[in-house]
């Protein structure tokens, strides 16, 4: 995992949510089919990211812990 800047007011659970979101964005950007010719995420990739972020936040809000699924397993579903 990439090292991240530490934000002092961020709880450990929120830090994990941010890490999972960042990992999923990296996963999406590694696949050129998710990129426009200009290097931006396609609409489908943005939709996948929003859906994954909704899942992460919902799991965190309901259990107090974000999900621990591997990013590759999540990306392979779509």
C-alpha positions as CSV (number, residue, x, y, z in Angstrom):
1,X,0.0,0.0,0.0
2,X,1.2,3.5,-0.7
3,X,2.2,5.6,2.2
4,X,-0.3,8.3,2.9
5,X,-0.1,11.6,4.6
6,X,-1.3,11.5,8.2
7,X,-4.2,13.8,8.9
8,X,-4.3,14.4,12.6
9,X,-8.1,14.7,13.0
10,X,-8.9,11.6,11.1
11,X,-9.9,8.5,13.1
12,X,-8.3,5.2,12.3
13,X,-11.6,4.0,10.8
14,X,-11.8,7.0,8.5
15,X,-8.2,6.6,7.6
16,X,-9.0,3.0,6.5
17,X,-11.9,4.3,4.4
18,X,-9.6,6.8,2.7
19,X,-7.0,4.0,2.1
20,X,-9.6,1.7,0.5
21,X,-10.9,4.5,-1.7
22,X,-7.4,5.4,-2.8
23,X,-6.5,1.7,-3.5
24,X,-9.6,1.3,-5.7
25,X,-8.8,4.4,-7.7
26,X,-5.3,3.1,-8.3
27,X,-6.9,-0.2,-9.4
28,X,-9.2,1.6,-11.8
29,X,-6.4,3.8,-13.2
30,X,-4.1,0.8,-13.8
31,X,-6.5,-0.6,-16.4
32,X,-6.4,1.5,-19.6
33,X,-10.0,0.6,-20.5
34,X,-11.0,2.8,-17.6
35,X,-9.3,5.8,-19.1
36,X,-10.2,8.4,-21.7
37,X,-7.5,9.3,-24.3
38,X,-6.7,12.3,-22.1
39,X,-6.0,10.0,-19.2
40,X,-9.2,10.8,-17.2
41,X,-11.5,8.1,-15.8
42,X,-14.3,7.1,-18.1
43,X,-17.9,7.6,-17.0
44,X,-18.1,3.8,-16.3
45,X,-15.0,3.9,-14.1
46,X,-16.3,6.9,-12.2
47,X,-19.6,5.0,-11.7
48,X,-17.7,2.0,-10.4
49,X,-15.7,4.2,-8.0
50,X,-18.9,5.9,-6.7
51,X,-20.5,2.5,-6.1
52,X,-17.5,1.1,-4.3
53,X,-17.2,4.3,-2.2
54,X,-20.9,3.9,-1.3
55,X,-20.2,0.3,-0.2
56,X,-17.2,1.3,1.9
57,X,-19.0,4.1,3.6
58,X,-22.2,2.1,4.2
59,X,-20.2,-0.8,5.8
60,X,-18.3,1.7,7.9
61,X,-21.5,3.4,9.1
62,X,-23.3,0.1,9.9
63,X,-20.5,-1.8,11.6
64,X,-18.0,0.9,12.5
65,X,-15.4,-0.9,10.3
66,X,-14.9,-0.6,6.5
67,X,-14.9,-3.8,4.5
68,X,-11.6,-5.6,4.1
69,X,-12.2,-7.2,0.7
70,X,-9.3,-7.1,-1.7
71,X,-9.6,-4.5,-4.4
72,X,-9.0,-6.9,-7.2
73,X,-11.9,-9.1,-6.1
74,X,-14.2,-6.1,-6.1
75,X,-13.1,-4.8,-9.5
76,X,-13.5,-8.3,-11.0
77,X,-17.2,-8.3,-10.2
78,X,-18.1,-5.6,-12.8
